[in-house]
Amino acid sequence: MERPRTLDLVIAVAFLVWAVIEVIVGVDHGRVAVNLVAAIVSPAALAWRRIAPSVAALVCAGGLVFKTLAGLPLDGLALLAAVLVAAYSAGRRVALRRAVVVAAVMIAFAWLSLLGLPRQDQTVANYPFVALWIGAPAAAGAALRHEIAKASRAADRAARAEVVREQYAQAAVLDERLRLARELHDTVAHAVSVMVLNAGAVRSRLPGELGSERAALERTESQGRQAISQLRRMLGVLRATSPAAELDALPTLEQVPELVDDTRQLGIAVDLVVDGPVTRLEPGLQLCAYRVVQEALTNVRKHSGASAVTVRVAYDEAGLRIRVADDGAGPGHAGAGEGHGLIGLRERVELYGGTFAAAAAAEGFVVTADLPVVAG
């Protein structure tokens, strides 16, 4: 048996025992049988205060009318307390409109039971008191029901928002991967084309007696052309998933000063610092580094409210380190480094075996990327 149902049974039994004791010790013997009916039926109805709250409330209030019609005084506290519990349960468990109707009927029953009072005790003040006596617990139950429902809706909205956030994050990762694949196509295709051309140039210079070497180079050229053809088909598929995407000339670190100038034109002070001997990087890695700076400065312009930014590009034997620090607040939920653009950057940097971080710092918000250097 479920615990709430067990609790209801315990409450009903407790009220029933209380009411029976009151009947036995407080009523003359000529009326014990009639009093026991009200003492048993009304409190017992509390066992159904969750299953059928409206019925339980009306049965409890009906016990008051029953005693009045039987000519008995309303001298049992157990029955009156049971009515309070039933009124609260109706407000807590029943929809608002129905709870109002149930409370109104209970008040009407209670007013009717007032007719059983001695004439000297029947005053006008009894009626608003009885209405408050039943209406207050019913209103308290309805208010609690409303607050619990409100909290439940808020929790549902939060859960749905979390699901949507995860979906957007996954979509951002997929979009970045498609974008990266489209951008790298030109780099890979160019490298394969150069290999094919070089193989063809070497083959054309071979003397006639080197037939096996010539055949090997011809196979290399053929396989290279097939690879280029497959790359073009792949690019067609990627473009089909994002028709608006066009491949322009791929940017490099040499164009970072242009990004800095664009940001300065918005009134933001930007310092560009380049440390170490500049190393020529392979095109894909250069594109990755450029995108890190680009996205970090985009966040500065759109979200952070920063007034000053420092972009540091450091070359050393361990690799390439990029650090973009501003004095703003960062993107909307960037304290965890989970903005959609930042998620894409993380994917891109990790693809090249690097590490990426974006988080609030003492000076504002900092984006860092460490990339292993592969010379171009």
PATIGU-628559 format. One record per residue (C-alpha): residue number from 1; residue in one letter; z, y, x. Coordinates in steps of 0.05 Angstrom, whole numbers. Layout:
dopa pos: NUM, code: A, z: Z, y: Y, x: X;
...
***
This chain:
dopa pos: 1, code: M, z: 0, y: 0, x: 0;
dopa pos: 2, code: E, z: -17, y: 69, x: 27;
dopa pos: 3, code: R, z: 40, y: 113, x: 49;
dopa pos: 4, code: P, z: 26, y: 170, x: -1;
dopa pos: 5, code: R, z: 27, y: 121, x: -59;
dopa pos: 6, code: T, z: 92, y: 91, x: -33;
dopa pos: 7, code: L, z: 122, y: 161, x: -28;
dopa pos: 8, code: D, z: 103, y: 175, x: -100;
dopa pos: 9, code: L, z: 137, y: 111, x: -123;
dopa pos: 10, code: V, z: 200, y: 129, x: -84;
dopa pos: 11, code: I, z: 201, y: 199, x: -115;
dopa pos: 12, code: A, z: 191, y: 171, x: -185;
dopa pos: 13, code: V, z: 247, y: 120, x: -176;
dopa pos: 14, code: A, z: 294, y: 173, x: -148;
dopa pos: 15, code: F, z: 282, y: 220, x: -208;
dopa pos: 16, code: L, z: 288, y: 162, x: -256;
dopa pos: 17, code: V, z: 356, y: 140, x: -228;
dopa pos: 18, code: W, z: 379, y: 212, x: -229;
dopa pos: 19, code: A, z: 359, y: 221, x: -302;
dopa pos: 20, code: V, z: 390, y: 155, x: -324;
dopa pos: 21, code: I, z: 456, y: 173, x: -290;
dopa pos: 22, code: E, z: 456, y: 240, x: -326;
dopa pos: 23, code: V, z: 445, y: 205, x: -393;
dopa pos: 24, code: I, z: 500, y: 154, x: -381;
dopa pos: 25, code: V, z: 553, y: 203, x: -359;
dopa pos: 26, code: G, z: 534, y: 265, x: -398;
dopa pos: 27, code: V, z: 511, y: 246, x: -468;
dopa pos: 28, code: D, z: 551, y: 217, x: -527;
dopa pos: 29, code: H, z: 537, y: 144, x: -542;
dopa pos: 30, code: G, z: 501, y: 158, x: -608;
dopa pos: 31, code: R, z: 443, y: 188, x: -570;
dopa pos: 32, code: V, z: 440, y: 147, x: -507;
dopa pos: 33, code: A, z: 380, y: 104, x: -529;
dopa pos: 34, code: V, z: 336, y: 164, x: -547;
dopa pos: 35, code: N, z: 357, y: 201, x: -484;
dopa pos: 36, code: L, z: 340, y: 140, x: -442;
dopa pos: 37, code: V, z: 268, y: 141, x: -468;
dopa pos: 38, code: A, z: 258, y: 213, x: -443;
dopa pos: 39, code: A, z: 298, y: 198, x: -379;
dopa pos: 40, code: I, z: 253, y: 138, x: -362;
dopa pos: 41, code: V, z: 183, y: 159, x: -386;
dopa pos: 42, code: S, z: 180, y: 230, x: -357;
dopa pos: 43, code: P, z: 205, y: 216, x: -286;
dopa pos: 44, code: A, z: 165, y: 151, x: -284;
dopa pos: 45, code: A, z: 102, y: 192, x: -295;
dopa pos: 46, code: L, z: 112, y: 222, x: -225;
dopa pos: 47, code: A, z: 88, y: 156, x: -196;
dopa pos: 48, code: W, z: 18, y: 177, x: -218;
dopa pos: 49, code: R, z: 22, y: 249, x: -194;
dopa pos: 50, code: R, z: -34, y: 237, x: -143;
dopa pos: 51, code: I, z: -76, y: 187, x: -183;
dopa pos: 52, code: A, z: -74, y: 225, x: -250;
dopa pos: 53, code: P, z: -38, y: 292, x: -237;
dopa pos: 54, code: S, z: -58, y: 324, x: -303;
dopa pos: 55, code: V, z: -32, y: 265, x: -344;
dopa pos: 56, code: A, z: 32, y: 261, x: -304;
dopa pos: 57, code: A, z: 45, y: 335, x: -314;
dopa pos: 58, code: L, z: 33, y: 333, x: -388;
dopa pos: 59, code: V, z: 77, y: 271, x: -397;
dopa pos: 60, code: C, z: 134, y: 305, x: -359;
dopa pos: 61, code: A, z: 128, y: 368, x: -401;
dopa pos: 62, code: G, z: 120, y: 325, x: -464;
dopa pos: 63, code: G, z: 189, y: 296, x: -449;
dopa pos: 64, code: L, z: 218, y: 365, x: -464;
dopa pos: 65, code: V, z: 184, y: 367, x: -532;
dopa pos: 66, code: F, z: 206, y: 295, x: -546;
dopa pos: 67, code: K, z: 279, y: 314, x: -536;
dopa pos: 68, code: T, z: 270, y: 375, x: -580;
dopa pos: 69, code: L, z: 239, y: 335, x: -637;
dopa pos: 70, code: A, z: 295, y: 284, x: -630;
dopa pos: 71, code: G, z: 346, y: 340, x: -638;
dopa pos: 72, code: L, z: 374, y: 331, x: -568;
dopa pos: 73, code: P, z: 396, y: 389, x: -522;
dopa pos: 74, code: L, z: 358, y: 404, x: -458;
dopa pos: 75, code: D, z: 417, y: 390, x: -415;
dopa pos: 76, code: G, z: 387, y: 343, x: -362;
dopa pos: 77, code: L, z: 370, y: 374, x: -295;
dopa pos: 78, code: A, z: 330, y: 313, x: -272;
dopa pos: 79, code: L, z: 279, y: 322, x: -327;
dopa pos: 80, code: L, z: 272, y: 397, x: -313;
dopa pos: 81, code: A, z: 263, y: 383, x: -238;
dopa pos: 82, code: A, z: 212, y: 329, x: -253;
dopa pos: 83, code: V, z: 172, y: 381, x: -293;
dopa pos: 84, code: L, z: 173, y: 427, x: -232;
dopa pos: 85, code: V, z: 146, y: 372, x: -186;
dopa pos: 86, code: A, z: 93, y: 353, x: -237;
dopa pos: 87, code: A, z: 70, y: 426, x: -244;
dopa pos: 88, code: Y, z: 64, y: 433, x: -168;
dopa pos: 89, code: S, z: 25, y: 367, x: -163;
dopa pos: 90, code: A, z: -23, y: 389, x: -218;
dopa pos: 91, code: G, z: -37, y: 455, x: -181;
dopa pos: 92, code: R, z: -44, y: 418, x: -114;
dopa pos: 93, code: R, z: -88, y: 361, x: -138;
dopa pos: 94, code: V, z: -131, y: 390, x: -194;
dopa pos: 95, code: A, z: -189, y: 439, x: -192;
dopa pos: 96, code: L, z: -167, y: 511, x: -206;
dopa pos: 97, code: R, z: -194, y: 519, x: -277;
dopa pos: 98, code: R, z: -166, y: 453, x: -300;
dopa pos: 99, code: A, z: -99, y: 468, x: -265;
dopa pos: 100, code: V, z: -94, y: 533, x: -304;
dopa pos: 101, code: V, z: -106, y: 495, x: -370;
dopa pos: 102, code: V, z: -54, y: 442, x: -352;
dopa pos: 103, code: A, z: -3, y: 494, x: -332;
dopa pos: 104, code: A, z: -15, y: 532, x: -397;
dopa pos: 105, code: V, z: -5, y: 469, x: -439;
dopa pos: 106, code: M, z: 59, y: 453, x: -400;
dopa pos: 107, code: I, z: 85, y: 524, x: -413;
dopa pos: 108, code: A, z: 68, y: 516, x: -487;
dopa pos: 109, code: F, z: 107, y: 450, x: -489;
dopa pos: 110, code: A, z: 166, y: 483, x: -454;
dopa pos: 111, code: W, z: 164, y: 541, x: -503;
dopa pos: 112, code: L, z: 163, y: 492, x: -561;
dopa pos: 113, code: S, z: 224, y: 456, x: -531;
dopa pos: 114, code: L, z: 262, y: 522, x: -532;
dopa pos: 115, code: L, z: 267, y: 514, x: -608;
dopa pos: 116, code: G, z: 317, y: 459, x: -594;
dopa pos: 117, code: L, z: 366, y: 507, x: -562;
dopa pos: 118, code: P, z: 426, y: 531, x: -602;
dopa pos: 119, code: R, z: 409, y: 594, x: -641;
dopa pos: 120, code: Q, z: 455, y: 637, x: -600;
dopa pos: 121, code: D, z: 417, y: 616, x: -536;
dopa pos: 122, code: Q, z: 347, y: 631, x: -563;
dopa pos: 123, code: T, z: 328, y: 698, x: -533;
dopa pos: 124, code: V, z: 261, y: 730, x: -518;
dopa pos: 125, code: A, z: 278, y: 730, x: -443;
dopa pos: 126, code: N, z: 274, y: 654, x: -443;
dopa pos: 127, code: Y, z: 199, y: 653, x: -453;
dopa pos: 128, code: P, z: 177, y: 692, x: -391;
dopa pos: 129, code: F, z: 229, y: 654, x: -351;
dopa pos: 130, code: V, z: 201, y: 587, x: -373;
dopa pos: 131, code: A, z: 130, y: 611, x: -359;
dopa pos: 132, code: L, z: 151, y: 631, x: -288;
dopa pos: 133, code: W, z: 190, y: 566, x: -280;
dopa pos: 134, code: I, z: 127, y: 524, x: -292;
dopa pos: 135, code: G, z: 74, y: 574, x: -268;
dopa pos: 136, code: A, z: 104, y: 587, x: -200;
dopa pos: 137, code: P, z: 102, y: 515, x: -173;
dopa pos: 138, code: A, z: 33, y: 506, x: -204;
dopa pos: 139, code: A, z: 9, y: 569, x: -169;
dopa pos: 140, code: A, z: 41, y: 547, x: -104;
dopa pos: 141, code: G, z: 5, y: 480, x: -108;
dopa pos: 142, code: A, z: -62, y: 514, x: -124;
dopa pos: 143, code: A, z: -52, y: 562, x: -65;
dopa pos: 144, code: L, z: -38, y: 505, x: -17;
dopa pos: 145, code: R, z: -99, y: 468, x: -43;
dopa pos: 146, code: H, z: -142, y: 529, x: -31;
dopa pos: 147, code: E, z: -116, y: 538, x: 40;
dopa pos: 148, code: I, z: -126, y: 465, x: 58;
dopa pos: 149, code: A, z: -197, y: 467, x: 30;
dopa pos: 150, code: K, z: -210, y: 531, x: 69;
dopa pos: 151, code: A, z: -185, y: 499, x: 133;
dopa pos: 152, code: S, z: -226, y: 437, x: 120;
dopa pos: 153, code: R, z: -289, y: 479, x: 109;
dopa pos: 154, code: A, z: -275, y: 517, x: 173;
dopa pos: 155, code: A, z: -267, y: 451, x: 211;
dopa pos: 156, code: D, z: -332, y: 426, x: 181;
dopa pos: 157, code: R, z: -368, y: 489, x: 202;
dopa pos: 158, code: A, z: -340, y: 483, x: 272;
dopa pos: 159, code: A, z: -363, y: 411, x: 276;
dopa pos: 160, code: R, z: -432, y: 429, x: 251;
dopa pos: 161, code: A, z: -436, y: 487, x: 299;
dopa pos: 162, code: E, z: -417, y: 440, x: 356;
dopa pos: 163, code: V, z: -472, y: 391, x: 335;
dopa pos: 164, code: V, z: -523, y: 448, x: 331;
dopa pos: 165, code: R, z: -500, y: 473, x: 399;
dopa pos: 166, code: E, z: -511, y: 404, x: 429;
dopa pos: 167, code: Q, z: -579, y: 399, x: 397;
dopa pos: 168, code: Y, z: -599, y: 468, x: 424;
dopa pos: 169, code: A, z: -573, y: 448, x: 493;
dopa pos: 170, code: Q, z: -614, y: 384, x: 491;
dopa pos: 171, code: A, z: -675, y: 423, x: 468;
dopa pos: 172, code: A, z: -664, y: 472, x: 525;
dopa pos: 173, code: V, z: -664, y: 416, x: 575;
dopa pos: 174, code: L, z: -728, y: 386, x: 546;
dopa pos: 175, code: D, z: -762, y: 453, x: 545;
dopa pos: 176, code: E, z: -743, y: 466, x: 617;
dopa pos: 177, code: R, z: -768, y: 398, x: 638;
dopa pos: 178, code: L, z: -835, y: 411, x: 603;
dopa pos: 179, code: R, z: -840, y: 479, x: 634;
dopa pos: 180, code: L, z: -823, y: 451, x: 703;
dopa pos: 181, code: A, z: -876, y: 397, x: 695;
dopa pos: 182, code: R, z: -929, y: 447, x: 676;
dopa pos: 183, code: E, z: -911, y: 493, x: 734;
dopa pos: 184, code: L, z: -910, y: 437, x: 785;
dopa pos: 185, code: H, z: -977, y: 411, x: 762;
dopa pos: 186, code: D, z: -1015, y: 464, x: 801;
dopa pos: 187, code: T, z: -973, y: 452, x: 863;
dopa pos: 188, code: V, z: -984, y: 376, x: 862;
dopa pos: 189, code: A, z: -1057, y: 381, x: 842;
dopa pos: 190, code: H, z: -1070, y: 430, x: 898;
dopa pos: 191, code: A, z: -1036, y: 385, x: 949;
dopa pos: 192, code: V, z: -1076, y: 324, x: 927;
dopa pos: 193, code: S, z: -1141, y: 364, x: 927;
dopa pos: 194, code: V, z: -1128, y: 386, x: 999;
dopa pos: 195, code: M, z: -1115, y: 313, x: 1018;
dopa pos: 196, code: V, z: -1181, y: 291, x: 986;
dopa pos: 197, code: L, z: -1220, y: 347, x: 1020;
dopa pos: 198, code: N, z: -1190, y: 332, x: 1087;
dopa pos: 199, code: A, z: -1205, y: 258, x: 1079;
dopa pos: 200, code: G, z: -1277, y: 275, x: 1061;
dopa pos: 201, code: A, z: -1284, y: 322, x: 1121;
dopa pos: 202, code: V, z: -1258, y: 268, x: 1169;
dopa pos: 203, code: R, z: -1302, y: 215, x: 1138;
dopa pos: 204, code: S, z: -1364, y: 259, x: 1147;
dopa pos: 205, code: R, z: -1349, y: 266, x: 1221;
dopa pos: 206, code: L, z: -1339, y: 193, x: 1237;
dopa pos: 207, code: P, z: -1393, y: 159, x: 1278;
dopa pos: 208, code: G, z: -1433, y: 104, x: 1244;
dopa pos: 209, code: E, z: -1400, y: 46, x: 1281;
dopa pos: 210, code: L, z: -1333, y: 61, x: 1249;
dopa pos: 211, code: G, z: -1352, y: 30, x: 1182;
dopa pos: 212, code: S, z: -1284, y: 3, x: 1163;
dopa pos: 213, code: E, z: -1250, y: 70, x: 1176;
dopa pos: 214, code: R, z: -1304, y: 105, x: 1135;
dopa pos: 215, code: A, z: -1293, y: 56, x: 1078;
dopa pos: 216, code: A, z: -1218, y: 68, x: 1080;
dopa pos: 217, code: L, z: -1228, y: 143, x: 1076;
dopa pos: 218, code: E, z: -1277, y: 134, x: 1018;
dopa pos: 219, code: R, z: -1224, y: 94, x: 981;
dopa pos: 220, code: T, z: -1174, y: 150, x: 995;
dopa pos: 221, code: E, z: -1221, y: 202, x: 967;
dopa pos: 222, code: S, z: -1234, y: 160, x: 905;
dopa pos: 223, code: Q, z: -1161, y: 148, x: 892;
dopa pos: 224, code: G, z: -1145, y: 221, x: 903;
dopa pos: 225, code: R, z: -1198, y: 242, x: 853;
dopa pos: 226, code: Q, z: -1169, y: 193, x: 803;
dopa pos: 227, code: A, z: -1100, y: 222, x: 814;
dopa pos: 228, code: I, z: -1126, y: 292, x: 802;
dopa pos: 229, code: S, z: -1159, y: 267, x: 738;
dopa pos: 230, code: Q, z: -1093, y: 236, x: 714;
dopa pos: 231, code: L, z: -1055, y: 300, x: 730;
dopa pos: 232, code: R, z: -1104, y: 340, x: 688;
dopa pos: 233, code: R, z: -1095, y: 291, x: 629;
dopa pos: 234, code: M, z: -1019, y: 297, x: 637;
dopa pos: 235, code: L, z: -1024, y: 373, x: 636;
dopa pos: 236, code: G, z: -1065, y: 369, x: 573;
dopa pos: 237, code: V, z: -1009, y: 330, x: 539;
dopa pos: 238, code: L, z: -957, y: 379, x: 563;
dopa pos: 239, code: R, z: -997, y: 438, x: 538;
dopa pos: 240, code: A, z: -1006, y: 404, x: 471;
dopa pos: 241, code: T, z: -930, y: 401, x: 463;
dopa pos: 242, code: S, z: -926, y: 476, x: 477;
dopa pos: 243, code: P, z: -994, y: 506, x: 459;
dopa pos: 244, code: A, z: -973, y: 577, x: 476;
dopa pos: 245, code: A, z: -955, y: 560, x: 548;
dopa pos: 246, code: E, z: -1005, y: 583, x: 599;
dopa pos: 247, code: L, z: -1001, y: 570, x: 674;
dopa pos: 248, code: D, z: -1005, y: 634, x: 712;
dopa pos: 249, code: A, z: -1002, y: 639, x: 788;
dopa pos: 250, code: L, z: -935, y: 608, x: 807;
dopa pos: 251, code: P, z: -885, y: 659, x: 833;
dopa pos: 252, code: T, z: -849, y: 653, x: 900;
dopa pos: 253, code: L, z: -789, y: 684, x: 934;
dopa pos: 254, code: E, z: -835, y: 739, x: 960;
dopa pos: 255, code: Q, z: -836, y: 766, x: 889;
dopa pos: 256, code: V, z: -760, y: 771, x: 882;
dopa pos: 257, code: P, z: -762, y: 845, x: 901;
dopa pos: 258, code: E, z: -805, y: 857, x: 839;
dopa pos: 259, code: L, z: -751, y: 825, x: 796;
dopa pos: 260, code: V, z: -700, y: 870, x: 829;
dopa pos: 261, code: D, z: -742, y: 932, x: 817;
dopa pos: 262, code: D, z: -751, y: 914, x: 743;
dopa pos: 263, code: T, z: -676, y: 909, x: 735;
dopa pos: 264, code: R, z: -664, y: 975, x: 772;
dopa pos: 265, code: Q, z: -710, y: 1010, x: 723;
dopa pos: 266, code: L, z: -659, y: 994, x: 668;
dopa pos: 267, code: G, z: -607, y: 1035, x: 704;
dopa pos: 268, code: I, z: -571, y: 976, x: 736;
dopa pos: 269, code: A, z: -554, y: 982, x: 810;
dopa pos: 270, code: V, z: -582, y: 921, x: 846;
dopa pos: 271, code: D, z: -573, y: 904, x: 919;
dopa pos: 272, code: L, z: -619, y: 852, x: 950;
dopa pos: 273, code: V, z: -592, y: 819, x: 1014;
dopa pos: 274, code: V, z: -631, y: 768, x: 1055;
dopa pos: 275, code: D, z: -592, y: 731, x: 1108;
dopa pos: 276, code: G, z: -618, y: 687, x: 1164;
dopa pos: 277, code: P, z: -688, y: 675, x: 1189;
dopa pos: 278, code: V, z: -736, y: 669, x: 1131;
dopa pos: 279, code: T, z: -762, y: 598, x: 1125;
dopa pos: 280, code: R, z: -828, y: 582, x: 1092;
dopa pos: 281, code: L, z: -811, y: 533, x: 1036;
dopa pos: 282, code: E, z: -855, y: 484, x: 999;
dopa pos: 283, code: P, z: -883, y: 515, x: 935;
dopa pos: 284, code: G, z: -841, y: 476, x: 885;
dopa pos: 285, code: L, z: -776, y: 495, x: 920;
dopa pos: 286, code: Q, z: -798, y: 568, x: 924;
dopa pos: 287, code: L, z: -811, y: 567, x: 849;
dopa pos: 288, code: C, z: -743, y: 537, x: 836;
dopa pos: 289, code: A, z: -708, y: 591, x: 877;
dopa pos: 290, code: Y, z: -748, y: 646, x: 843;
dopa pos: 291, code: R, z: -729, y: 619, x: 774;
dopa pos: 292, code: V, z: -655, y: 620, x: 793;
dopa pos: 293, code: V, z: -658, y: 694, x: 810;
dopa pos: 294, code: Q, z: -702, y: 709, x: 750;
dopa pos: 295, code: E, z: -656, y: 676, x: 699;
dopa pos: 296, code: A, z: -593, y: 706, x: 731;
dopa pos: 297, code: L, z: -622, y: 777, x: 727;
dopa pos: 298, code: T, z: -647, y: 763, x: 656;
dopa pos: 299, code: N, z: -575, y: 746, x: 636;
dopa pos: 300, code: V, z: -551, y: 810, x: 669;
dopa pos: 301, code: R, z: -601, y: 852, x: 629;
dopa pos: 302, code: K, z: -590, y: 818, x: 562;
dopa pos: 303, code: H, z: -519, y: 795, x: 559;
dopa pos: 304, code: S, z: -470, y: 817, x: 612;
dopa pos: 305, code: G, z: -467, y: 893, x: 605;
dopa pos: 306, code: A, z: -463, y: 897, x: 680;
dopa pos: 307, code: S, z: -473, y: 962, x: 719;
dopa pos: 308, code: A, z: -481, y: 932, x: 788;
dopa pos: 309, code: V, z: -511, y: 867, x: 815;
dopa pos: 310, code: T, z: -517, y: 836, x: 884;
dopa pos: 311, code: V, z: -572, y: 786, x: 898;
dopa pos: 312, code: R, z: -562, y: 747, x: 962;
dopa pos: 313, code: V, z: -613, y: 698, x: 991;
dopa pos: 314, code: A, z: -587, y: 663, x: 1052;
dopa pos: 315, code: Y, z: -627, y: 616, x: 1097;
dopa pos: 316, code: D, z: -593, y: 569, x: 1146;
dopa pos: 317, code: E, z: -600, y: 499, x: 1174;
dopa pos: 318, code: A, z: -563, y: 468, x: 1115;
dopa pos: 319, code: G, z: -611, y: 497, x: 1064;
dopa pos: 320, code: L, z: -623, y: 557, x: 1020;
dopa pos: 321, code: R, z: -565, y: 590, x: 983;
dopa pos: 322, code: I, z: -576, y: 638, x: 926;
dopa pos: 323, code: R, z: -519, y: 679, x: 898;
dopa pos: 324, code: V, z: -526, y: 730, x: 842;
dopa pos: 325, code: A, z: -460, y: 766, x: 826;
dopa pos: 326, code: D, z: -451, y: 821, x: 774;
dopa pos: 327, code: D, z: -392, y: 861, x: 747;
dopa pos: 328, code: G, z: -405, y: 843, x: 675;
dopa pos: 329, code: A, z: -380, y: 791, x: 626;
dopa pos: 330, code: G, z: -437, y: 742, x: 632;
dopa pos: 331, code: P, z: -475, y: 709, x: 575;
dopa pos: 332, code: G, z: -441, y: 694, x: 508;
dopa pos: 333, code: H, z: -408, y: 629, x: 527;
dopa pos: 334, code: A, z: -422, y: 630, x: 600;
dopa pos: 335, code: G, z: -351, y: 620, x: 621;
dopa pos: 336, code: A, z: -370, y: 547, x: 624;
dopa pos: 337, code: G, z: -439, y: 561, x: 650;
dopa pos: 338, code: E, z: -472, y: 532, x: 589;
dopa pos: 339, code: G, z: -522, y: 584, x: 566;
dopa pos: 340, code: H, z: -589, y: 554, x: 548;
dopa pos: 341, code: G, z: -625, y: 588, x: 606;
dopa pos: 342, code: L, z: -570, y: 566, x: 653;
dopa pos: 343, code: I, z: -575, y: 494, x: 628;
dopa pos: 344, code: G, z: -649, y: 496, x: 647;
dopa pos: 345, code: L, z: -633, y: 523, x: 716;
dopa pos: 346, code: R, z: -583, y: 467, x: 727;
dopa pos: 347, code: E, z: -637, y: 416, x: 710;
dopa pos: 348, code: R, z: -686, y: 449, x: 756;
dopa pos: 349, code: V, z: -639, y: 455, x: 816;
dopa pos: 350, code: E, z: -613, y: 384, x: 810;
dopa pos: 351, code: L, z: -685, y: 359, x: 808;
dopa pos: 352, code: Y, z: -692, y: 385, x: 880;
dopa pos: 353, code: G, z: -626, y: 353, x: 901;
dopa pos: 354, code: G, z: -588, y: 419, x: 899;
dopa pos: 355, code: T, z: -524, y: 442, x: 865;
dopa pos: 356, code: F, z: -517, y: 497, x: 813;
dopa pos: 357, code: A, z: -458, y: 536, x: 785;
dopa pos: 358, code: A, z: -449, y: 593, x: 736;
dopa pos: 359, code: A, z: -381, y: 619, x: 717;
dopa pos: 360, code: A, z: -337, y: 680, x: 710;
dopa pos: 361, code: A, z: -305, y: 704, x: 774;
dopa pos: 362, code: A, z: -256, y: 759, x: 795;
dopa pos: 363, code: E, z: -313, y: 808, x: 805;
dopa pos: 364, code: G, z: -350, y: 790, x: 741;
dopa pos: 365, code: F, z: -400, y: 734, x: 733;
dopa pos: 366, code: V, z: -431, y: 693, x: 790;
dopa pos: 367, code: V, z: -492, y: 647, x: 792;
dopa pos: 368, code: T, z: -501, y: 604, x: 854;
dopa pos: 369, code: A, z: -552, y: 553, x: 874;
dopa pos: 370, code: D, z: -553, y: 512, x: 939;
dopa pos: 371, code: L, z: -620, y: 480, x: 955;
dopa pos: 372, code: P, z: -638, y: 434, x: 1012;
dopa pos: 373, code: V, z: -694, y: 466, x: 1052;
dopa pos: 374, code: V, z: -760, y: 430, x: 1058;
dopa pos: 375, code: A, z: -809, y: 470, x: 1099;
dopa pos: 376, code: G, z: -876, y: 485, x: 1067;
***
